[in-house]
């Protein structure tokens, strides 16, 4: 989470421009204007920076930016969430991260992902470095720790700890049942 303007600029440099390229305000503005993911990351990081600053005005601005992201994209990453450098949202749609969440470096969040808990006074959920979360995942609970270098498959539900260096998949089964022979659809 960026606390100084230099840190905020470093986050933008790493996440939007790429650390191997020279920082340019013009390139940053162009990328943000052309790509929804970069647009969302830019404003998310700015709101986190403003939230860390003292004063009611900056807090109000941070909340307004956060509400705008929620309205435009359905991305509700609460201001208290601690997210390290390297966040990537391939499709910033319907992503919810509660305030008691700590995410390490280089995390990939896909669409329709929920991380957190609705209960008050819970222990934080911690995600390690290099975590790749598939679409439509739910990580719900209190005090859950997802290790480093973890891949989480699409439509997975997690409510317990996941160790380092694994791929986590929730087993899903499909069943096809024949229609009853006596029932027919349509007019007779």
ROSE-4610 file (N, C-alpha, C; in Angstrom, 1 decimal, always signed):
// ROSE-4610
residu = [X/X/X/X/X/X/X/X/X/X/X/X/X/X/X/X/X/X/X/X/X/X/X/X/X/X/X/X/X/X/X/X/X/X/X/X/X/X/X/X/X/X/X/X/X/X/X/X/X/X/X/X/X/X/X/X/X/X/X/X/X/X/X/X/X/X/X/X/X/X/X/X/X/X/X/X/X/X/X/X/X/X/X/X/X/X/X/X/X/X/X/X/X/X/X/X/X/X/X/X/X/X/X/X/X/X/X/X/X/X/X/X/X/X/X/X/X/X/X/X/X/X/X/X/X/X/X/X/X/X/X/X/X/X/X/X/X/X/X/X/X/X/X/X/X/X/X/X/X/X/X/X/X/X/X/X/X/X/X/X/X/X/X/X/X/X/X/X/X/X/X/X/X/X/X/X/X/X/X/X/X/X/X/X/X/X/X/X/X/X/X/X/X/X/X/X/X/X/X/X/X/X/X/X/X/X/X/X/X/X/X/X/X/X/X/X/X/X/X/X/X/X/X/X/X/X/X/X/X/X/X/X/X/X/X/X/X/X/X/X/X/X/X/X/X/X/X/X/X/X/X/X/X/X/X/X/X/X/X/X/X/X/X/X/X/X/X/X/X/X/X/X/X/X/X/X/X/X/X/X/X/X/X/X/X/X/X/X/X/X/X/X/X/X/X/X/X/X/X/X/X/X/X/X/X/X/X/X/X/X/X/X/X/X/X/X/X/X/X/X/X/X/X/X/X/X/X/X/X/X/X/X/X/X/X/X/X/X/X/X/X/X/X/X/X/X/X/X/X/X/X/X/X/X/X/X/X/X/X/X/X/X/X/X/X/X/X/X/X/X/X/X/X/X/X/X/X/X/X/X/X/X/X/X/X/X/X/X/X/X/X/X/X/X/X/X/X/X/X/X/X/X/X/X/X/X/X/X/X/X/X/X/X/X/X/X/X/X/X/X/X/X/X/X/X/X/X/X/X/X/X/X/X/X/X/X/X/X/X/X/X/X/X/X/X/X/X/X/X/X/X/X/X/X/X/X/X/X/X/X/X/X/X/X/X/X/X/X/X/X/X/X/X/X/X/X/X/X/X/X/X/X/X/X/X/X/X/X/X/X/X/X/X/X/X/X/X/X/X/X/X/X/X/X/X/X/X/X/X/X/X/X/X/X/X/X/X/X/X/X/X/X/X/X/X/X/X/X/X/X/X/X/X/X/X/X/X/X/X/X/X/X/X/X/X/X/X/X/X/X/X/X/X/X/X/X/X/X/X/X/X/X/X/X]
num = [1/1/1/2/2/2/3/3/3/4/4/4/5/5/5/6/6/6/7/7/7/8/8/8/9/9/9/10/10/10/11/11/11/12/12/12/13/13/13/14/14/14/15/15/15/16/16/16/17/17/17/18/18/18/19/19/19/20/20/20/21/21/21/22/22/22/23/23/23/24/24/24/25/25/25/26/26/26/27/27/27/28/28/28/29/29/29/30/30/30/31/31/31/32/32/32/33/33/33/34/34/34/35/35/35/36/36/36/37/37/37/38/38/38/39/39/39/40/40/40/41/41/41/42/42/42/43/43/43/44/44/44/45/45/45/46/46/46/47/47/47/48/48/48/49/49/49/50/50/50/51/51/51/52/52/52/53/53/53/54/54/54/55/55/55/56/56/56/57/57/57/58/58/58/59/59/59/60/60/60/61/61/61/62/62/62/63/63/63/64/64/64/65/65/65/66/66/66/67/67/67/68/68/68/69/69/69/70/70/70/71/71/71/72/72/72/73/73/73/74/74/74/75/75/75/76/76/76/77/77/77/78/78/78/79/79/79/80/80/80/81/81/81/82/82/82/83/83/83/84/84/84/85/85/85/86/86/86/87/87/87/88/88/88/89/89/89/90/90/90/91/91/91/92/92/92/93/93/93/94/94/94/95/95/95/96/96/96/97/97/97/98/98/98/99/99/99/100/100/100/101/101/101/102/102/102/103/103/103/104/104/104/105/105/105/106/106/106/107/107/107/108/108/108/109/109/109/110/110/110/111/111/111/112/112/112/113/113/113/114/114/114/115/115/115/116/116/116/117/117/117/118/118/118/119/119/119/120/120/120/121/121/121/122/122/122/123/123/123/124/124/124/125/125/125/126/126/126/127/127/127/128/128/128/129/129/129/130/130/130/131/131/131/132/132/132/133/133/133/134/134/134/135/135/135/136/136/136/137/137/137/138/138/138/139/139/139/140/140/140/141/141/141/142/142/142/143/143/143/144/144/144/145/145/145/146/146/146/147/147/147/148/148/148/149/149/149/150/150/150/151/151/151/152/152/152/153/153/153/154/154/154/155/155/155/156/156/156/157/157/157/158/158/158/159/159/159/160/160/160/161/161/161/162/162/162/163/163/163/164/164/164/165/165/165/166/166/166/167/167/167/168/168/168/169/169/169/170/170/170/171/171/171/172/172/172/173/173/173/174/174/174/175/175/175/176/176/176/177/177/177/178/178/178/179/179/179/180/180/180/181/181/181/182/182/182/183/183/183/184/184/184/185/185/185/186/186/186/187/187/187/188/188/188]
x = [+0.8/+0.0/+0.9/+0.7/+1.6/+1.3/+2.3/+2.1/+2.7/+3.6/+4.2/+4.0/+4.1/+3.9/+4.9/+6.2/+7.2/+6.8/+6.3/+5.8/+4.6/+3.7/+2.6/+3.1/+4.0/+4.6/+5.3/+6.0/+6.7/+5.6/+4.5/+3.4/+2.9/+2.7/+2.2/+3.2/+4.5/+5.6/+5.6/+5.5/+5.6/+4.4/+3.2/+2.0/+1.4/+1.7/+1.1/+2.1/+3.2/+4.2/+5.2/+5.5/+6.5/+7.8/+8.4/+9.6/+10.8/+10.8/+11.9/+11.9/+10.8/+10.6/+10.9/+11.3/+11.5/+10.1/+10.0/+8.7/+8.5/+7.2/+6.8/+5.3/+5.1/+3.7/+2.8/+3.3/+2.6/+2.2/+3.1/+2.9/+1.9/+2.0/+1.1/-0.3/-0.5/-1.8/-2.4/-1.6/-2.1/-2.5/-1.7/-2.1/-3.3/-3.5/-4.6/-5.9/-5.8/-6.9/-7.4/-6.4/-6.8/-7.1/-6.9/-7.1/-7.8/-8.9/-9.8/-9.0/-8.1/-7.4/-6.4/-5.7/-4.8/-5.6/-6.7/-7.6/-8.0/-8.4/-8.8/-7.7/-6.5/-5.3/-4.9/-4.9/-4.4/-5.3/-6.6/-7.5/-7.5/-7.4/-7.3/-6.1/-5.0/-3.7/-3.8/-4.4/-4.6/-5.5/-6.5/-7.5/-6.8/-5.9/-5.2/-4.2/-3.5/-2.6/-3.3/-4.4/-5.2/-5.7/-6.1/-6.6/-5.5/-4.3/-3.2/-2.8/-3.2/-2.9/-3.8/-3.2/-4.1/-5.1/-6.2/-7.1/-8.4/-9.5/-10.8/-11.0/-10.4/-10.6/-10.0/-8.8/-8.2/-8.9/-9.4/-10.2/-11.5/-12.2/-13.4/-13.1/-12.0/-11.6/-11.4/-10.7/-10.4/-11.7/-12.6/-13.9/-14.7/-14.6/-15.3/-14.8/-13.4/-12.8/-13.2/-13.2/-13.5/-14.9/-15.9/-17.3/-17.4/-16.6/-16.7/-16.2/-15.2/-14.7/-15.8/-16.5/-17.5/-18.7/-19.1/-20.2/-19.8/-18.6/-18.2/-17.9/-17.1/-16.7/-17.2/-17.8/-18.1/-17.0/-15.9/-14.7/-14.7/-14.9/-15.0/-13.8/-12.7/-11.5/-11.5/-11.9/-12.0/-10.7/-10.8/-9.6/-8.7/-9.1/-8.2/-7.4/-7.7/-7.0/-5.6/-4.6/-3.2/-2.8/-2.5/-2.1/-0.7/+0.2/+1.6/+1.6/+2.8/+3.1/+2.7/+2.3/+2.2/+0.8/-0.2/-1.6/-2.0/-2.7/-3.2/-4.6/-5.4/-6.8/-7.1/-7.1/-7.2/-8.5/-9.6/-10.9/-11.5/-11.4/-11.8/-13.4/-14.0/-15.4/-15.8/-16.6/-17.2/-16.1/-15.1/-14.0/-14.3/-14.4/-14.6/-13.5/-12.8/-11.8/-12.1/-12.3/-12.7/-11.5/-11.7/-10.7/-9.6/-10.0/-9.1/-8.3/-7.9/-7.1/-5.7/-4.7/-3.4/-2.9/-2.5/-2.1/-0.7/+0.1/+1.6/+1.8/+3.1/+3.5/+3.0/+2.7/+2.4/+1.2/+0.1/-1.1/-2.0/-2.6/-3.5/-4.9/-5.8/-7.2/-8.0/-8.8/-9.7/-11.1/-12.0/-13.3/-14.1/-15.1/-16.0/-15.3/-14.3/-13.6/-14.0/-14.2/-14.5/-13.5/-12.9/-11.9/-12.3/-12.5/-12.8/-13.8/-14.4/-15.4/-16.3/-17.5/-18.5/-18.6/-18.0/-18.1/-17.1/-17.4/-16.6/-15.5/-14.4/-13.3/-12.7/-12.7/-12.1/-10.6/-9.8/-8.4/-8.3/-7.2/-7.1/-6.8/-7.2/-6.9/-5.6/-4.6/-3.3/-3.1/-2.7/-2.3/-0.8/+0.0/+1.4/+1.7/+3.0/+3.5/+3.2/+3.0/+2.8/+1.6/+0.5/-0.8/-1.6/-2.1/-2.9/-4.2/-5.3/-6.6/-7.5/-8.1/-9.0/-10.3/-11.1/-12.3/-13.4/-14.3/-15.4/-14.9/-13.9/-13.4/-13.9/-14.1/-14.4/-13.4/-12.8/-12.0/-12.6/-13.3/-14.1/-13.7/-13.6/-13.3/-12.5/-11.9/-11.1/-9.8/-8.7/-7.4/-6.8/-7.4/-6.9/-5.6/-4.7/-3.4/-3.2/-3.1/-2.8/-1.3/-0.6/+0.9/+1.4/+2.7/+3.4/+3.4/+3.4/+3.4/+2.2/+1.0/-0.2/-1.0/-1.5/-2.5/-3.8/-4.9/-6.2/-7.1/-7.7/-8.5/-9.8/-10.3/-11.6/-12.7/-13.6/-14.8/-14.4/-13.3/-12.9/-13.4/-13.7/-14.2/-13.1/-12.6/-11.5/-12.0/-12.0/-12.3/-11.3/-10.1/-9.0/-7.7/-6.6/-5.3/-4.9/-4.0/-3.5/-2.0/-1.2/+0.3/+1.0/+2.3/+3.1/+3.2/+3.4/+3.8/+2.8/+1.5/+0.5/-0.5/-1.3/-2.4/-3.6/-4.6/-5.8/-7.0/-7.7/-8.9/-10.0/-11.2/-12.3/-13.0/-13.1/-13.7/-15.2/-15.5/-16.9/-17.3/-18.5/-19.0/-20.3/-20.4/-21.6/-22.4/-23.7/-24.6/-25.6/-25.9/-26.9/-27.9/-29.1/-30.2/-31.2/-31.7/-32.6/-34.0/-34.7/-36.1/-37.0/-38.0/-38.9/-39.6/-39.8/-40.5/-41.9/-42.6/-44.0/-44.2/-43.2/-43.4/-42.9/-43.8/-43.5/-43.7/-42.9/-43.1/-43.8/-44.4/-45.1/-46.5/-47.2/-48.6/-48.8/-50.0/-50.3/-51.4]
y = [-1.2/+0.0/+1.2/+2.1/+3.3/+4.3/+4.8/+5.8/+7.1/+7.2/+8.4/+8.5/+9.8/+10.0/+9.2/+9.1/+8.3/+6.9/+6.3/+4.9/+4.8/+5.7/+5.7/+5.6/+6.5/+6.5/+5.2/+4.6/+3.3/+2.2/+2.2/+1.3/+1.4/+2.6/+2.8/+2.4/+2.7/+2.3/+0.8/+0.1/-1.4/-2.0/-1.6/-2.2/-1.8/-0.6/-0.1/+0.0/+0.6/+0.8/-0.4/-1.0/-2.1/-1.6/-2.3/-1.8/-1.7/-2.4/-2.4/-1.2/-0.4/+0.8/+2.0/+3.1/+4.4/+5.0/+5.6/+6.2/+7.5/+7.6/+8.8/+9.1/+10.3/+10.7/+10.5/+10.9/+10.8/+9.4/+8.4/+7.0/+6.5/+6.9/+6.5/+6.9/+8.2/+8.7/+8.0/+7.7/+7.0/+5.6/+4.9/+3.5/+3.4/+4.3/+4.4/+4.7/+5.6/+5.9/+4.8/+3.9/+2.9/+1.5/+1.3/+0.0/+0.0/-0.8/-0.8/-1.3/-2.3/-2.8/-1.8/-1.1/+0.0/+1.2/+1.5/+2.6/+2.2/+1.0/+0.6/+0.6/+0.1/+0.1/+1.5/+2.4/+3.7/+4.4/+4.3/+5.0/+4.2/+2.9/+2.1/+2.6/+2.6/+3.0/+4.4/+5.3/+6.7/+6.8/+6.0/+6.1/+5.5/+4.4/+3.9/+4.9/+5.6/+6.7/+7.8/+8.2/+9.3/+8.8/+7.6/+7.0/+7.0/+6.9/+6.8/+8.2/+9.3/+10.6/+11.1/+12.0/+12.6/+13.6/+13.8/+14.8/+14.2/+15.0/+14.5/+14.7/+15.7/+16.0/+14.8/+14.4/+13.3/+12.0/+11.8/+10.6/+10.6/+11.7/+11.9/+11.6/+12.2/+11.9/+10.5/+9.8/+8.4/+7.6/+7.9/+7.2/+7.4/+8.7/+9.0/+8.2/+8.1/+7.4/+5.9/+5.4/+4.0/+3.7/+4.6/+4.4/+4.5/+5.3/+5.4/+4.1/+3.5/+2.2/+1.1/+1.2/+0.2/+0.4/+1.7/+1.9/+1.6/+1.9/+1.7/+0.3/-0.4/-1.7/-2.8/-2.4/-3.4/-3.9/-3.1/-3.5/-2.8/-3.6/-3.1/-3.6/-2.9/-3.2/-2.2/-2.6/-1.7/-1.0/+0.2/+1.0/+0.5/-0.3/-0.9/-2.1/-2.6/-3.8/-3.4/-4.3/-4.0/-4.9/-4.2/-4.9/-4.4/-5.4/-5.0/-4.8/-4.4/-4.2/-5.4/-5.1/-6.1/-6.7/-6.0/-6.4/-6.4/-7.4/-7.4/-7.9/-7.1/-7.5/-7.6/-8.7/-8.9/-8.4/-8.7/-8.2/-7.6/-6.3/-5.7/-5.6/-6.7/-6.8/-7.6/-7.1/-7.8/-8.4/-7.7/-8.1/-7.5/-8.3/-7.7/-8.2/-7.2/-7.5/-6.7/-7.4/-6.7/-6.1/-5.2/-4.4/-5.2/-6.4/-7.1/-8.2/-7.8/-8.7/-8.1/-9.0/-8.7/-9.5/-8.8/-9.5/-9.2/-10.2/-10.0/-9.5/-9.6/-9.1/-10.0/-9.3/-10.0/-11.0/-10.4/-11.2/-10.9/-12.0/-11.9/-12.2/-11.2/-11.4/-11.4/-12.4/-12.4/-12.0/-11.9/-11.4/-12.2/-11.6/-12.3/-13.0/-12.4/-13.0/-12.2/-13.0/-12.4/-12.9/-12.0/-12.3/-11.6/-12.3/-11.6/-12.3/-11.6/-12.1/-10.9/-11.3/-10.3/-10.1/-10.9/-10.8/-9.8/-9.1/-8.1/-8.7/-8.1/-8.5/-9.8/-10.2/-11.4/-11.2/-12.3/-12.2/-12.0/-11.3/-11.0/-12.3/-12.2/-13.2/-12.8/-13.7/-13.3/-14.2/-13.5/-14.1/-13.8/-14.9/-14.7/-14.1/-14.2/-13.6/-14.6/-14.0/-14.8/-15.7/-15.2/-15.9/-15.6/-16.6/-16.5/-17.1/-16.2/-16.6/-16.6/-17.8/-17.9/-17.2/-17.2/-16.5/-17.1/-16.4/-16.8/-17.6/-17.1/-17.8/-17.0/-17.8/-17.2/-17.7/-16.7/-17.0/-16.4/-17.1/-16.6/-17.2/-16.4/-16.9/-16.0/-16.5/-15.7/-16.3/-15.6/-16.1/-17.0/-17.0/-18.0/-17.4/-18.4/-18.0/-18.8/-18.1/-18.7/-18.5/-19.6/-19.5/-18.8/-18.8/-18.2/-19.2/-18.6/-19.4/-20.4/-19.9/-20.7/-20.3/-21.3/-21.1/-21.7/-20.9/-21.3/-21.4/-22.6/-22.8/-22.0/-21.9/-21.2/-21.8/-21.0/-21.4/-22.2/-21.9/-22.6/-21.9/-22.6/-22.1/-22.5/-21.5/-21.7/-21.2/-22.0/-21.6/-22.2/-22.6/-23.1/-22.7/-22.9/-22.6/-23.4/-22.8/-23.4/-23.3/-24.4/-24.3/-23.7/-23.4/-22.8/-23.8/-23.3/-24.0/-25.1/-24.8/-25.8/-25.2/-26.0/-25.6/-26.1/-25.2/-25.6/-25.6/-26.7/-26.8/-27.4/-26.8/-27.3/-28.3/-29.5/-30.5/-30.3/-30.3/-30.1/-31.2/-31.7/-32.8/-32.4/-32.8/-32.6/-33.9/-33.7/-34.9/-34.6/-35.5/-35.4/-36.5/-36.1/-37.0/-37.0/-38.1/-38.1/-37.6/-37.0/-36.6/-37.8/-37.6/-38.7/-39.0/-40.3/-40.7/-40.2/-40.0/-39.6/-38.1/-37.3/-35.9/-35.4/-34.6/-34.1/-32.6/-31.9/-30.4/-30.1/-29.0/-28.5/-28.9/-28.5/-28.8/-30.2/-30.8/-32.2/-32.2]
z = [+0.0/+0.0/+0.0/-0.9/-1.0/+0.1/+0.8/+1.9/+1.5/+0.6/+0.1/-1.4/-1.9/-3.3/-4.1/-3.6/-4.3/-4.4/-3.3/-3.4/-4.3/-4.4/-5.3/-6.7/-7.0/-8.4/-8.7/-7.7/-7.9/-8.2/-7.5/-7.7/-9.2/-9.6/-11.0/-12.0/-11.7/-12.6/-12.8/-11.6/-11.6/-12.3/-11.9/-12.3/-13.7/-14.1/-15.3/-16.4/-16.2/-17.2/-17.4/-16.3/-16.3/-15.8/-14.8/-14.2/-15.1/-16.2/-17.2/-18.1/-18.0/-18.9/-18.0/-18.7/-18.0/-17.7/-16.5/-16.1/-16.9/-17.4/-18.2/-17.8/-17.4/-17.1/-18.3/-19.5/-20.7/-21.0/-20.9/-21.2/-20.2/-18.9/-17.9/-18.2/-18.6/-18.9/-20.1/-21.1/-22.3/-22.0/-21.2/-20.9/-20.0/-19.1/-18.2/-19.0/-20.0/-20.8/-21.8/-22.2/-23.2/-22.6/-21.3/-20.8/-19.5/-19.4/-18.2/-17.0/-17.1/-16.0/-15.4/-16.3/-15.9/-15.3/-15.9/-15.3/-13.9/-13.7/-12.4/-11.4/-11.8/-10.9/-10.6/-11.5/-11.3/-10.2/-10.4/-9.4/-8.1/-8.1/-6.8/-6.0/-6.6/-5.9/-5.5/-6.3/-5.8/-4.6/-4.6/-3.4/-2.2/-2.3/-1.2/-0.7/-1.5/-1.1/-0.4/-0.9/-0.2/+1.1/+1.2/+2.4/+3.5/+3.1/+4.1/+4.6/+3.9/+4.2/+5.4/+6.2/+7.3/+6.7/+7.4/+7.0/+6.5/+6.7/+6.3/+4.8/+4.2/+2.8/+2.0/+2.3/+1.5/+1.7/+3.0/+3.2/+2.4/+2.3/+1.6/+0.1/-0.4/-1.8/-2.1/-1.2/-1.3/-1.4/-0.5/-0.5/-1.8/-2.3/-3.5/-4.7/-4.8/-5.9/-5.8/-4.6/-4.3/-4.8/-4.4/-4.8/-6.3/-7.0/-8.4/-9.1/-8.6/-9.1/-8.9/-7.8/-7.5/-8.5/-8.8/-9.7/-11.1/-11.6/-13.0/-13.3/-12.4/-12.7/-11.7/-10.6/-9.6/-8.8/-8.8/-8.1/-6.7/-5.7/-4.3/-3.5/-3.7/-2.8/-1.7/-0.5/+0.6/+0.9/+1.4/+1.6/+2.7/+3.6/+4.6/+4.1/+3.0/+2.4/+2.1/+2.5/+2.3/+1.1/+0.0/-1.2/-1.7/-1.8/-2.1/-3.7/-4.1/-5.6/-6.4/-7.7/-8.6/-8.7/-8.2/-8.4/-9.9/-10.3/-11.7/-11.7/-12.4/-12.5/-14.0/-14.6/-16.0/-16.5/-15.8/-16.2/-14.9/-14.7/-13.4/-13.4/-13.1/-13.0/-11.7/-10.9/-9.7/-8.9/-8.5/-7.6/-6.3/-5.2/-3.9/-2.9/-2.3/-1.3/-0.1/+1.0/+2.3/+2.9/+3.9/+4.5/+5.3/+5.8/+6.6/+5.8/+4.6/+3.8/+3.5/+3.5/+3.2/+2.0/+1.0/-0.3/-0.6/-0.8/-1.1/-2.5/-2.9/-4.3/-5.4/-6.5/-7.8/-7.6/-7.3/-7.2/-8.4/-8.9/-10.1/-9.7/-9.7/-9.4/-10.7/-10.9/-12.1/-11.7/-12.7/-12.5/-11.5/-10.9/-9.9/-8.8/-8.2/-7.1/-5.8/-4.7/-3.4/-2.4/-1.7/-0.6/+0.6/+1.7/+2.9/+3.8/+4.7/+5.7/+6.0/+6.3/+6.6/+8.1/+8.9/+10.4/+10.9/+11.9/+12.4/+13.4/+13.5/+14.4/+14.1/+12.8/+12.4/+12.2/+12.3/+11.9/+10.4/+10.0/+8.5/+7.7/+6.5/+5.5/+4.8/+4.7/+4.2/+2.9/+1.9/+0.6/+0.4/+0.1/+0.0/-1.4/-1.7/-3.0/-4.1/-5.3/-6.6/-6.5/-6.1/-6.0/-7.2/-7.9/-9.1/-8.9/-8.8/-8.5/-9.7/-10.0/-11.1/-11.0/-12.1/-12.1/-11.2/-10.6/-9.8/-8.6/-7.9/-6.7/-5.4/-4.3/-3.1/-2.0/-1.3/-0.2/+1.0/+1.8/+2.9/+4.2/+5.2/+6.6/+7.4/+8.5/+9.4/+9.6/+9.5/+9.8/+8.8/+7.5/+6.5/+5.9/+5.6/+5.0/+3.7/+2.6/+1.3/+1.1/+0.9/+0.8/-0.4/-0.6/-1.7/-2.9/-4.1/-5.4/-5.4/-5.2/-5.2/-6.4/-7.1/-8.2/-7.7/-7.8/-7.4/-8.7/-8.9/-10.1/-10.1/-11.2/-11.4/-10.6/-10.1/-9.3/-8.1/-7.4/-6.2/-5.0/-4.0/-2.7/-1.7/-0.9/+0.0/+1.4/+2.4/+3.8/+4.8/+4.3/+5.2/+4.6/+5.3/+4.8/+3.6/+2.8/+1.6/+1.7/+1.6/+1.8/+0.6/+0.7/-0.4/-1.6/-2.8/-4.0/-4.3/-4.4/-4.7/-5.7/-6.4/-7.1/-6.4/-6.1/-5.4/-6.3/-6.4/-7.2/-6.4/-6.4/-5.8/-6.8/-6.4/-7.2/-7.5/-8.7/-9.1/-10.0/-9.8/-10.6/-11.3/-12.6/-13.4/-13.4/-13.4/-13.5/-14.5/-15.4/-16.4/-16.2/-16.0/-15.7/-16.9/-17.3/-18.4/-17.9/-18.8/-18.5/-18.3/-17.4/-17.2/-18.5/-18.8/-20.1/-20.3/-19.2/-19.2/-19.5/-19.2/-19.4/-20.8/-21.4/-22.7/-22.6/-23.5/-23.5/-24.8/-24.8/-26.1/-26.1/-27.2/-27.4/-27.9/-27.5/-28.0/-28.9]
